[in-house]
Every structure is written in C-alpha cells, then in structure tokens.
Amino acid sequence: MKINGIPEAQLFPTSLGDLLKRQLFWLLLLRIVLYTLISVISLIMLDERFEAIVMPPSLLVLFTLIVYLSTIVSAFTLLHLDSEYRRFGFIQTLFDVVFASMLIYLTGGSLSIFSSVYFFPIISGGLLIPLKGGLIGAAASTFLFAIILLLENFGYLPDYVLVSKFYEKVALFNNIRQFGTMGLTFFLGAFISAMFGTMLRSTTRELSSTKYDFDRLSLLYKKIFDNITTGIVTINGEGIITSANNATIDITGQPPAELIGKELSSIFPGIDPASLATRNACLFERQDNQTLRLGYALTQLHSSNEEDLEGKDSQEEDVTIITLKDIGEIERLENQMRQAEKLAAIGMMSASIAHDIRNPLAAISGSAQVLADELGSAGSSEPQNYELTKIILRESDRLANTITNFLKFARPENIKQDWFLLRPCVEEILQVCRADQKWPATCSVDVQIDPKFRVWGDEKQLFGVIGQLLQNALSFCPEGNEKLELSGSIICAVDNQELCLIKISDNGPGIEPGEVQKIFEPFFTTRADGTGLGLAIANQVIEAHNGSIAVEKSEMGGASFTLILPQESEAGD
C-alpha cells in the first residue's frame, strides 16, 4: 500500500543493499583487527620457547602492510560503490582466503599455528552472502590449502621455515589425511555459517519489513494527526502538553512546537482536565486579543501495569487526549436553527390567527366605532362610557397593527428592486410620521441626503423599514429634546462592489452591548408597549436585499442603525 505524498525512500530508508554495504565495512574493519592481532602474536612467538614457526619481522611488516593497503583500497572502493555489493563481497572473501593462505604458507604450511584463520573468510562469507559466500570461501580455502600441501611435499617452502628447528617434514599420507580433514571442516563450517547467515538474512528482512510498516504507519498517523481539522492536544499526568497537531494553529495562533512542554493551564486556562462531561465549553483569548468560544472533549488513556517475561513491571504514562473546536460558528448555526424553527411555527399559526382574530377584531372595532359616534354626540349624558369606548378602539387598533406585523414577518412579501430617489422617499416617510398624533412637535429631524441620491431596492419595503427605525429611535429619545438624523452615502467594498449606507441616528441612551445581538430576534423588546417584531421585520427585509444592518453608538450619544445595501451597476440605465 502506498501513501500519497510520502516518498518511499522516507518510509524505508535502510534497504538490504545498504545493510550489506554496512556489513562489508565491518568485515574490512575486522580484517584489520585480525591481522593486527596476528602480527602482535607473531612478534611474541619470535621467542623460541613458544616452539612455533613465525615470519621474520621484516617479512611480517611487509605482509601486514599488504593487508592494510589492500583493505584501505577496498574500503575506498566500497565507499564510492552504489551497487554490486554481492560481487564485492565475493571478491573480499577470495582476498581473505588468499591472505590466510599466504599467512599459513609463510608460517610453516601444515605445521602453521594459524591454520584456523581460514575460517574467517568462510564464516564471514557465509554470513554476508548465505550459502554461496560460504561455499566459495570453503572451496577456495580447500584448493589453496591443497596447493600449500603440494608445495610443502615437494619442499617449496621459505628457507627460514626449512631451516627452522621446529620444522619436520610430513609424510604424504599425513598431508592427504590433513587435507581431507581440513576440507571437510571447511565445508562443514561453510554450511553452518550459511545456515546462520540465512537465518540472519531472514530475520533482517522481517525486521526491515516490520520497521518499514511501522515507519509507514507512524507517518500515516502523523499525517492524519497533523491534517485533521479538529485541534488535538495531548497532556501527560502532570498536565504538560506532549503533542499538538497543526489545527491548533487556527485556534491558538501559535505553532504546535511552541505549545509542547508547556502547562495546559498556561495555554488554555478555561479547560478543566478533570471534567467528566461529554461536552465542555470555555472562552479562550488568543494572543491577538481575539476571544473564541471553544468546545472541548477529554479522553483518558490510563496506564497499564503488566509483568513482562522477565518478571519486571512495564508501566506506561497516563495520557489525556483533548480535542478542541471553535464552536462559535456552530452555536451561531444552532441559533439560526432555533430561529428557523420559530419561523416555521409562526408560519403555521399565521393563517389561523388571521382568520380567528382579525375578523372578530374588525367586528369589535366597527361596533365600538359606532358606539363611540353615538356616545360622542353633543347630547350624550354618559361621558365615562365614551372614554371606555375610545379605549376599546385604541387597543383594537394596536392589536390589529400587531397582527399585521406578525403576518408581515411570517409571510414576507417578494422583493421588487428598482432605482429610486431616497430623499423624496424619506420626506414622504416623515410626512406620514408627523401626521400621527403621537409624533412630538419637539422632534427635530436632520436629513443629510442629496436630492439626487439613488438607491437600488424595493422602495415600498424600504419605506416601511426606515419608518420603523425612525419610530423605534424616537421612542428612546429624551422627551422634549428628540433629535434624529438621517444620512445616505455610497462606499466601494474590497471587491469593487458598491454599497449604499443609510444611517438613522438618535440622541437616546443607546443600546447595551449585550443586547446588540438580541434586538433583531423575534419578540425581543425592551419597550413596555413593543411587540418585538419591528426590528426583526426590518432585518428580514434588508437580508432579502442581500444586505445587513450594523448597530453602533451615534455621535449624538444614542444608537445608530446603518442599512448596508449592495447596489447594481447603473451602466444599463
């Protein structure tokens, strides 16, 4: 199985070829060590009390230099070799056989005390290159040992060997017996080393394969860990952060490497590691002073105490996994869902309300109007009843307006956008407002709108929105000193989209910061005579225009509502 995006060389950096190359370097090093020890032993054996045939010091130094130089050249060649390691191994095995044969020939042939050196190339060849390496070493050793015995039988040995008092000529039959014994021993050693070499190679392959799978899975898990969109942090039993994935950057604004090693409480002071709740939430303040609403869940991985095969306790460290998520958007969507559920319920109720309340209300209002006309005549002797009838009419009108707003919110009209002049529309709105008996004469309205200022939208519905905002602003102005201000402007957004800004400001007390997000919710009101639908309807209309409403503090000290409406290009007008 391949892992996309992860090179195989990264997953499996040590191949069998690299392993064989490293083993060949060890072979060359052991050769140096072996022949260095042989040289030291030979120098010691120069004492006649040891009764051994050794090379003269000068010849010993020459022989040792030959071995050293050939080994250095071989190491240099291996260092620059990229392949053909098996062939190089075969050649080195033959070199070791030749060096062993030279050593044995120069130290007395069949009487040499170094005959066992033949097993070095046989065993090393069998371990490095199972079967073939050992067999080649055994065959070459047997062949060269036979040549040494023949040369010895015919008397072709170095002069210092022949004149040595420790040298005795060996009979041909004894040479044949020694040849057979040594040859059999060589091949037996080759098979044994081949067997262990095969087992070593098999074990190496399995270990390499296991390491490959482990590295691959580790990188795969790390890739998943780093690329998962949910922030994940692990802590130990002391509350120290031991790991963090890349998703924590979006939450904390800090790279994972800066979190590791720090206490959890210093980074996330609102998280309780001992919490048993399935869903937790807290406020988190980033270094850039941005406050996030974090949801987190904890999973405890408890340590296990188990006795291993040697009877010792193996204890794992406690680990707690903490998953983090910015749930501010989720909570906003949940609020929208609840809002949608409210709207659905309102829509189902609207038809029955219109039929069951509006028609009887019209009958009550009509009857009360007739009764008021009669009681209000000049000859009426019951002024108290006349006042009660006026209360019925007033409250019937208020209830009728509430039902009308309710139906507007539940069943909004379709938007029909077109270009219209804003100034005449505002003046008409003010004319209607001033005609109302409840509109105070002390209210001053400053209209800062150019007569030629045009807006792309539904004039009828924007008429109602601006009128609602004016009425709402007036209700919060100080009595006897009511000041309202209307202005209009065009700005260009970052994507070259023109936006129309219609601002309505007042000199009232303003809006509490905690209520800014609630004022556009249905049925939320701070007025005793309010229904909580006016601003909700206004927000609904503006959103239908693909716009929005911004709320801020006005320069007069009160609230300022800004209608933000995207504008169409007038090129085709």
C-alpha positions as CSV (number, residue, x, y, z in Angstrom):
1,M,0.0,0.0,0.0
2,K,1.3,3.4,-0.9
3,I,0.8,6.6,1.0
4,N,0.1,9.6,-1.3
5,G,2.6,12.4,-0.8
6,I,5.1,10.4,1.2
7,P,8.1,9.2,-0.7
8,E,9.1,5.6,-0.3
9,A,12.7,6.5,0.5
10,Q,11.4,8.4,3.5
11,L,9.3,5.5,4.7
12,F,12.0,2.8,4.1
13,P,15.4,4.5,4.3
14,T,17.5,1.4,5.1
15,S,17.4,-1.2,2.2
16,L,19.1,-4.7,2.3
17,G,21.7,-3.2,-0.1
18,D,22.6,-0.5,2.5
19,L,22.7,-3.2,5.2
20,L,25.1,-5.4,3.2
21,K,27.3,-2.4,2.5
22,R,27.5,-1.6,6.2
23,Q,28.3,-5.2,6.9
24,L,31.1,-5.2,4.4
25,F,32.6,-2.2,6.1
26,W,32.6,-4.2,9.3
27,L,34.3,-7.1,7.5
28,L,37.1,-4.8,6.4
29,L,37.5,-3.4,9.9
30,L,37.6,-7.0,11.4
31,R,40.2,-7.9,8.9
32,I,42.4,-5.1,10.1
33,V,41.8,-6.1,13.7
34,L,42.5,-9.8,12.9
35,Y,45.8,-9.3,11.2
36,T,46.9,-6.7,13.7
37,L,46.4,-9.3,16.4
38,I,48.2,-11.9,14.3
39,S,51.2,-9.5,13.9
40,V,51.3,-9.0,17.6
41,I,51.1,-12.7,18.3
42,S,53.9,-13.4,15.7
43,L,56.2,-10.9,17.3
44,I,55.6,-12.6,20.7
45,M,56.1,-16.0,19.1
46,L,59.6,-15.0,18.0
47,D,60.7,-16.3,21.4
48,E,61.9,-19.9,20.8
49,R,60.3,-21.0,23.9
50,F,57.0,-21.0,22.1
51,E,58.3,-23.6,19.6
52,A,56.4,-22.1,16.7
53,I,57.3,-21.1,13.2
54,V,56.7,-17.4,12.5
55,M,57.7,-14.9,9.8
56,P,60.8,-12.8,10.2
57,P,59.9,-9.3,11.5
58,S,60.8,-7.6,8.1
59,L,58.6,-10.1,6.2
60,L,55.8,-9.8,8.8
61,V,55.8,-6.0,8.4
62,L,55.7,-6.3,4.6
63,F,52.8,-8.8,4.8
64,T,50.9,-6.7,7.3
65,L,51.3,-3.6,5.1
66,I,50.0,-5.5,2.1
67,V,46.9,-6.5,4.1
68,Y,46.4,-2.9,5.3
69,L,46.9,-1.3,1.9
70,S,44.5,-3.7,0.1
71,T,41.9,-3.2,2.9
72,I,42.2,0.6,2.6
73,V,41.8,0.4,-1.2
74,S,38.8,-1.9,-0.8
75,A,37.2,0.5,1.8
76,F,37.7,3.4,-0.6
77,T,36.1,1.5,-3.5
78,L,33.2,0.4,-1.3
79,L,32.7,4.0,-0.2
80,H,32.0,5.0,-3.8
81,L,30.1,1.9,-4.8
82,D,26.4,2.2,-5.4
83,S,25.6,-1.3,-6.3
84,E,27.1,-4.8,-6.9
85,Y,27.7,-5.3,-3.2
86,R,27.4,-9.1,-3.5
87,R,30.1,-9.3,-6.1
88,F,32.3,-7.0,-4.0
89,G,31.6,-9.4,-1.1
90,F,32.7,-12.4,-3.1
91,I,35.9,-10.6,-4.1
92,Q,36.7,-9.8,-0.5
93,T,36.1,-13.4,0.6
94,L,38.6,-14.5,-2.0
95,F,41.1,-11.8,-0.8
96,D,40.7,-13.1,2.8
97,V,41.3,-16.7,1.6
98,V,44.5,-15.6,-0.3
99,F,45.7,-13.6,2.8
100,A,45.1,-16.7,5.0
101,S,46.9,-19.0,2.6
102,M,49.9,-16.6,2.4
103,L,50.0,-16.5,6.2
104,I,49.8,-20.3,6.5
105,Y,52.4,-20.8,3.7
106,L,54.8,-18.3,5.3
107,T,54.4,-19.8,8.8
108,G,55.2,-23.5,8.1
109,G,52.4,-24.9,5.9
110,S,50.7,-27.8,7.5
111,L,52.7,-27.0,10.7
112,S,51.4,-23.4,10.9
113,I,49.7,-22.3,14.1
114,F,47.4,-20.0,12.1
115,S,45.5,-22.7,10.1
116,S,42.3,-21.7,11.8
117,V,42.5,-18.3,10.0
118,Y,40.8,-20.0,7.0
119,F,37.5,-19.9,9.0
120,F,37.4,-16.1,8.9
121,P,36.6,-15.9,5.2
122,I,34.4,-19.0,5.3
123,I,32.3,-17.8,8.2
124,S,32.2,-14.1,7.1
125,G,31.3,-15.2,3.5
126,G,28.5,-17.5,4.8
127,L,27.1,-14.7,7.0
128,L,27.3,-11.9,4.4
129,I,26.2,-14.0,1.4
130,P,24.4,-17.1,2.7
131,L,25.4,-20.4,1.2
132,K,27.2,-19.0,-1.9
133,G,29.6,-16.9,0.1
134,G,30.5,-19.7,2.5
135,L,30.8,-22.3,-0.3
136,I,33.1,-20.1,-2.3
137,G,35.2,-19.4,0.8
138,A,35.4,-23.1,1.7
139,A,36.2,-24.2,-1.9
140,A,38.9,-21.5,-2.3
141,S,40.4,-22.4,1.1
142,T,40.4,-26.1,0.3
143,F,42.0,-25.5,-3.1
144,L,44.7,-23.2,-1.8
145,F,45.4,-25.4,1.2
146,A,45.9,-28.3,-1.2
147,I,48.4,-26.2,-3.2
148,I,50.3,-25.4,0.1
149,L,50.5,-29.1,1.0
150,L,51.8,-29.9,-2.5
151,L,54.4,-27.2,-2.3
152,E,55.3,-28.4,1.2
153,N,55.6,-32.1,-0.1
154,F,58.0,-31.0,-2.8
155,G,60.0,-28.9,-0.4
156,Y,58.9,-25.5,-1.9
157,L,58.8,-23.6,1.4
158,P,60.6,-20.4,2.5
159,D,64.2,-21.1,3.6
160,Y,63.7,-19.8,7.2
161,V,60.9,-22.5,7.5
162,L,63.1,-25.3,6.2
163,V,66.0,-24.5,8.4
164,S,63.8,-23.9,11.5
165,K,64.5,-26.5,14.2
166,F,60.7,-26.7,14.7
167,Y,60.1,-27.9,11.2
168,E,59.6,-31.5,10.4
169,K,58.8,-33.0,7.0
170,V,55.4,-34.5,7.0
171,A,54.7,-37.7,5.1
172,L,52.5,-37.6,2.0
173,F,49.8,-39.8,3.7
174,N,49.6,-37.4,6.6
175,N,49.2,-34.5,4.2
176,I,46.4,-36.3,2.4
177,R,44.7,-37.0,5.8
178,Q,45.2,-33.4,6.9
179,F,43.8,-32.2,3.5
180,G,40.7,-34.3,3.9
181,T,40.1,-33.3,7.5
182,M,40.6,-29.6,6.8
183,G,38.5,-29.7,3.6
184,L,35.6,-31.4,5.4
185,T,35.9,-29.0,8.2
186,F,35.9,-26.0,5.8
187,F,32.7,-27.1,4.1
188,L,31.1,-28.0,7.4
189,G,31.9,-24.5,8.6
190,A,30.5,-23.1,5.3
191,F,27.2,-24.9,5.7
192,I,26.9,-23.9,9.4
193,S,27.7,-20.2,8.6
194,A,25.3,-20.4,5.6
195,M,22.5,-21.7,7.9
196,F,23.1,-18.9,10.4
197,G,23.5,-16.4,7.5
198,T,20.2,-17.5,6.1
199,M,18.5,-17.1,9.4
200,L,20.2,-13.7,9.9
201,R,19.1,-12.6,6.4
202,S,15.5,-13.8,7.1
203,T,15.4,-12.0,10.4
204,T,16.9,-8.9,8.9
205,R,14.2,-8.9,6.2
206,E,11.5,-9.4,8.7
207,L,12.8,-6.6,10.9
208,S,13.3,-4.3,7.9
209,S,9.7,-5.1,6.8
210,T,8.4,-4.5,10.3
211,K,10.3,-1.3,10.6
212,Y,9.0,-0.3,7.1
213,D,5.4,-1.0,8.2
214,F,5.9,0.8,11.5
215,D,7.5,3.9,9.9
216,R,4.8,3.9,7.2
217,L,2.0,3.7,9.8
218,S,3.7,6.3,12.0
219,L,4.0,8.7,9.1
220,L,0.4,8.0,8.1
221,Y,-0.9,8.5,11.6
222,K,1.2,11.7,11.9
223,K,-0.1,12.9,8.5
224,I,-3.7,12.3,9.7
225,F,-2.9,13.8,13.1
226,D,-1.4,17.0,11.5
227,N,-4.1,17.4,8.8
228,I,-7.3,16.7,10.8
229,T,-9.3,19.9,11.1
230,T,-10.1,19.4,14.8
231,G,-7.4,20.6,17.2
232,I,-5.9,17.8,19.2
233,V,-3.7,18.3,22.2
234,T,-2.3,15.5,24.5
235,I,-1.1,16.0,28.0
236,N,0.7,13.8,30.5
237,G,-0.3,13.1,34.1
238,E,1.3,16.3,35.2
239,G,-0.7,18.5,32.8
240,I,2.2,19.1,30.5
241,I,1.4,19.3,26.7
242,T,3.2,16.5,24.9
243,S,1.9,16.9,21.4
244,A,-0.4,19.2,19.3
245,N,-1.5,19.0,15.7
246,N,-1.5,21.7,13.0
247,A,-5.2,22.5,13.6
248,T,-4.3,24.1,16.9
249,I,-2.6,27.0,14.9
250,D,-6.0,28.2,13.8
251,I,-7.2,28.1,17.4
252,T,-4.2,29.4,19.4
253,G,-2.3,31.3,16.8
254,Q,0.8,29.5,17.9
255,P,2.8,26.7,16.1
256,P,2.5,23.3,17.8
257,A,6.2,23.3,18.6
258,E,5.7,26.3,20.9
259,L,2.9,24.5,22.8
260,I,4.9,21.3,23.6
261,G,6.4,21.3,27.0
262,K,4.2,24.0,28.5
263,E,1.5,23.5,31.1
264,L,-2.0,23.2,29.8
265,S,-3.4,25.7,32.3
266,S,-1.0,28.4,31.0
267,I,-2.3,28.0,27.4
268,F,-5.9,27.0,28.0
269,P,-6.8,28.3,31.5
270,G,-10.5,27.6,30.9
271,I,-10.1,23.9,30.3
272,D,-10.7,21.6,33.2
273,P,-8.7,18.3,32.7
274,A,-10.7,16.6,35.4
275,S,-14.1,17.3,33.8
276,L,-16.3,14.2,33.2
277,A,-18.9,15.9,31.0
278,T,-19.2,14.7,27.4
279,R,-19.5,18.3,26.1
280,N,-17.5,21.2,27.5
281,A,-17.1,24.8,26.5
282,C,-15.0,27.7,27.6
283,L,-13.8,31.1,26.4
284,F,-10.3,31.3,25.0
285,E,-8.4,34.6,24.5
286,R,-5.7,34.4,21.8
287,Q,-2.5,36.4,21.8
288,D,-4.1,38.8,19.3
289,N,-6.8,39.6,21.9
290,Q,-9.4,37.7,19.9
291,T,-11.8,35.7,22.1
292,L,-13.0,32.3,20.8
293,R,-15.8,30.1,22.1
294,L,-14.0,26.7,22.4
295,G,-15.7,23.3,22.7
296,Y,-13.6,20.5,24.0
297,A,-13.8,16.9,24.9
298,L,-11.4,14.8,27.0
299,T,-10.4,11.1,26.6
300,Q,-8.3,9.5,29.3
301,L,-5.8,6.8,28.4
302,H,-4.9,5.1,31.6
303,S,-1.6,3.4,32.2
304,S,-1.4,-0.4,32.3
305,N,0.7,-2.4,34.8
306,E,1.7,-5.7,33.2
307,E,4.6,-8.1,34.0
308,D,6.9,-8.9,31.1
309,L,8.5,-12.2,30.5
310,E,11.4,-11.3,32.9
311,G,9.0,-10.6,35.7
312,K,9.6,-6.8,35.6
313,D,6.9,-4.2,35.7
314,S,6.3,-2.2,32.5
315,Q,4.3,0.9,33.2
316,E,3.0,3.3,30.5
317,E,2.5,7.0,31.2
318,D,-1.0,8.4,31.7
319,V,-2.1,10.4,28.6
320,T,-5.2,12.6,28.2
321,I,-6.3,13.5,24.7
322,I,-8.1,16.8,24.4
323,T,-10.0,17.7,21.2
324,L,-10.6,21.4,20.5
325,K,-13.1,23.1,18.2
326,D,-14.1,26.7,17.7
327,I,-17.8,26.3,18.3
328,G,-18.7,30.0,17.9
329,E,-19.9,29.3,14.3
330,I,-21.7,26.1,15.4
331,E,-23.5,28.0,18.2
332,R,-24.5,30.7,15.6
333,L,-25.9,28.0,13.3
334,E,-27.7,26.4,16.2
335,N,-29.3,29.8,17.0
336,Q,-30.2,30.1,13.3
337,M,-31.8,26.7,13.5
338,R,-33.8,27.7,16.5
339,Q,-34.8,30.8,14.7
340,A,-35.9,28.8,11.7
341,E,-38.0,26.6,14.0
342,K,-39.6,29.7,15.5
343,L,-40.4,31.0,12.0
344,A,-41.8,27.6,10.9
345,A,-44.1,27.7,14.0
346,I,-45.1,31.3,13.2
347,G,-45.9,30.4,9.6
348,M,-48.2,27.6,10.7
349,M,-50.0,29.8,13.1
350,S,-50.4,32.8,10.9
351,A,-53.3,31.6,8.8
352,S,-55.4,30.6,11.8
353,I,-54.5,33.9,13.6
354,A,-55.6,35.9,10.6
355,H,-58.9,34.1,10.4
356,D,-59.7,33.6,14.1
357,I,-58.6,37.0,15.4
358,R,-58.6,39.6,12.6
359,N,-62.2,39.2,11.5
360,P,-63.7,39.2,15.0
361,L,-61.4,42.2,15.8
362,A,-62.8,44.1,12.8
363,A,-66.3,43.5,14.1
364,I,-65.4,44.7,17.6
365,S,-63.6,47.7,16.2
366,G,-66.6,48.6,13.9
367,S,-69.1,48.2,16.7
368,A,-67.0,50.3,19.1
369,Q,-66.7,53.0,16.4
370,V,-70.5,53.2,16.0
371,L,-70.9,53.3,19.8
372,A,-68.3,56.0,20.1
373,D,-70.1,58.1,17.5
374,E,-73.3,57.8,19.4
375,L,-71.8,58.5,22.8
376,G,-69.7,61.4,21.5
377,S,-72.7,63.3,20.2
378,A,-73.4,66.6,21.9
379,G,-76.4,65.3,23.7
380,S,-74.7,62.4,25.4
381,S,-75.1,62.2,29.1
382,E,-72.6,59.3,29.6
383,P,-69.0,60.7,29.1
384,Q,-67.5,57.8,31.1
385,N,-68.8,55.3,28.6
386,Y,-67.5,57.4,25.7
387,E,-64.0,57.2,27.2
388,L,-64.2,53.5,27.7
389,T,-65.3,53.1,24.0
390,K,-62.2,55.1,22.9
391,I,-60.0,52.7,24.9
392,I,-61.6,49.8,23.1
393,L,-60.9,51.5,19.7
394,R,-57.3,52.3,20.6
395,E,-56.5,48.8,21.9
396,S,-58.2,47.3,18.9
397,D,-56.1,49.3,16.5
398,R,-52.9,48.3,18.5
399,L,-53.9,44.7,18.3
400,A,-54.6,45.0,14.6
401,N,-51.2,46.5,14.0
402,T,-49.6,43.7,16.0
403,I,-51.3,41.1,13.8
404,T,-50.3,42.9,10.7
405,N,-46.6,43.0,11.8
406,F,-46.9,39.3,12.7
407,L,-48.2,38.4,9.3
408,K,-45.5,40.5,7.6
409,F,-42.8,38.6,9.5
410,A,-44.3,35.2,8.9
411,R,-45.1,35.8,5.2
412,P,-42.7,38.4,3.9
413,E,-43.5,40.0,0.5
414,N,-41.4,39.4,-2.5
415,I,-38.6,41.9,-3.2
416,K,-39.1,44.0,-6.3
417,Q,-35.9,46.1,-6.7
418,D,-35.5,49.2,-8.8
419,W,-33.8,52.5,-8.7
420,F,-35.5,55.2,-6.7
421,L,-34.6,58.6,-5.2
422,L,-34.0,58.3,-1.5
423,R,-34.7,61.9,-0.4
424,P,-38.3,62.1,-1.7
425,C,-38.9,58.7,-0.1
426,V,-37.6,59.9,3.3
427,E,-39.6,63.1,3.1
428,E,-42.8,61.1,2.5
429,I,-42.0,58.9,5.5
430,L,-41.5,61.9,7.7
431,Q,-44.8,63.4,6.4
432,V,-46.6,60.3,7.4
433,C,-44.9,60.2,10.8
434,R,-45.7,63.8,11.6
435,A,-49.3,63.3,10.7
436,D,-49.5,60.8,13.6
437,Q,-50.9,62.4,16.8
438,K,-48.2,60.6,18.8
439,W,-45.3,62.3,16.9
440,P,-44.0,65.0,19.2
441,A,-43.8,68.6,17.9
442,T,-40.4,69.0,19.7
443,C,-38.7,66.3,17.5
444,S,-36.2,67.7,15.1
445,V,-35.0,65.5,12.1
446,D,-31.8,66.4,10.3
447,V,-31.9,64.8,6.8
448,Q,-28.4,64.7,5.2
449,I,-29.3,63.1,1.9
450,D,-28.6,64.6,-1.6
451,P,-31.8,65.1,-3.6
452,K,-30.2,63.1,-6.5
453,F,-29.1,60.2,-4.3
454,R,-30.5,57.0,-5.8
455,V,-30.9,53.6,-4.2
456,W,-31.3,50.1,-5.7
457,G,-34.0,48.3,-3.7
458,D,-37.7,47.8,-3.1
459,E,-39.0,51.3,-2.3
460,K,-42.2,50.1,-0.7
461,Q,-40.4,47.7,1.7
462,L,-37.6,50.1,2.5
463,F,-40.2,52.8,3.2
464,G,-41.5,50.5,5.9
465,V,-38.0,49.7,7.3
466,I,-36.9,53.3,7.5
467,G,-40.2,54.3,9.1
468,Q,-40.0,51.5,11.6
469,L,-36.4,52.6,12.5
470,L,-37.5,56.2,12.9
471,Q,-40.4,55.2,15.2
472,N,-38.1,52.9,17.2
473,A,-35.4,55.6,17.6
474,L,-38.0,58.2,18.6
475,S,-39.3,56.0,21.4
476,F,-35.9,56.1,23.1
477,C,-35.2,59.9,22.7
478,P,-35.5,62.1,25.8
479,E,-38.9,63.7,26.0
480,G,-38.9,67.3,24.8
481,N,-35.5,67.1,23.2
482,E,-35.9,64.4,20.5
483,K,-33.2,64.6,17.8
484,L,-33.0,62.3,14.8
485,E,-30.5,62.2,11.9
486,L,-30.7,60.5,8.5
487,S,-27.9,60.3,6.0
488,G,-27.0,58.4,2.9
489,S,-23.7,57.6,1.2
490,I,-22.0,55.2,-1.3
491,I,-18.8,53.3,-0.5
492,C,-16.8,50.8,-2.5
493,A,-16.0,47.4,-0.9
494,V,-12.8,45.4,-1.4
495,D,-14.3,43.5,-4.4
496,N,-15.3,46.8,-6.1
497,Q,-18.9,46.2,-5.1
498,E,-20.7,49.5,-4.4
499,L,-22.6,49.6,-1.1
500,C,-25.3,52.1,-0.1
501,L,-25.3,53.2,3.5
502,I,-28.5,54.6,5.0
503,K,-27.9,55.7,8.6
504,I,-30.6,56.6,11.2
505,S,-29.2,58.0,14.5
506,D,-30.8,59.3,17.7
507,N,-29.8,61.0,20.9
508,G,-31.2,58.4,23.2
509,P,-29.4,56.3,25.8
510,G,-28.1,53.8,23.1
511,I,-28.2,50.0,23.2
512,E,-26.4,47.8,25.8
513,P,-23.6,45.8,24.3
514,G,-25.1,42.5,25.5
515,E,-28.4,43.3,23.7
516,V,-27.0,44.2,20.2
517,Q,-27.2,40.6,19.0
518,K,-30.7,40.1,20.5
519,I,-32.6,43.2,19.2
520,F,-33.2,41.6,15.8
521,E,-34.7,38.4,17.3
522,P,-38.5,38.0,17.1
523,F,-40.4,39.0,20.2
524,F,-37.4,40.5,21.9
525,T,-38.2,44.1,23.1
526,T,-37.3,46.4,25.9
527,R,-40.3,48.7,25.4
528,A,-43.4,48.1,27.5
529,D,-45.7,48.7,24.5
530,G,-43.5,46.9,22.0
531,T,-44.2,43.6,20.2
532,G,-40.6,42.7,19.4
533,L,-41.3,42.3,15.7
534,G,-40.4,45.7,14.3
535,L,-36.6,45.3,14.1
536,A,-37.0,41.6,13.2
537,I,-39.1,42.5,10.2
538,A,-36.6,45.3,9.3
539,N,-33.7,42.8,9.5
540,Q,-35.6,40.3,7.4
541,V,-36.3,42.8,4.6
542,I,-32.7,44.0,4.5
543,E,-31.4,40.4,4.3
544,A,-33.8,39.8,1.5
545,H,-31.9,42.6,-0.3
546,N,-28.7,40.7,0.4
547,G,-27.7,43.4,2.8
548,S,-27.2,43.8,6.5
549,I,-27.9,46.2,9.4
550,A,-25.0,47.5,11.5
551,V,-25.6,48.9,15.0
552,E,-23.2,51.3,16.8
553,K,-23.1,54.3,19.1
554,S,-24.1,57.5,17.4
555,E,-22.2,60.8,17.6
556,M,-25.2,62.2,19.4
557,G,-24.8,59.6,22.2
558,G,-27.6,57.3,21.2
559,A,-27.9,54.4,18.8
560,S,-27.0,54.4,15.1
561,F,-28.6,51.9,12.7
562,T,-26.9,51.6,9.3
563,L,-28.6,49.8,6.4
564,I,-26.0,48.3,4.1
565,L,-27.4,47.5,0.7
566,P,-25.5,46.2,-2.3
567,Q,-26.0,48.4,-5.4
568,E,-26.5,47.3,-9.0
569,S,-24.5,49.0,-11.8
570,E,-26.3,51.8,-13.5
571,A,-24.5,51.3,-16.7
572,G,-27.6,50.0,-18.4
573,D,-29.9,52.7,-17.1
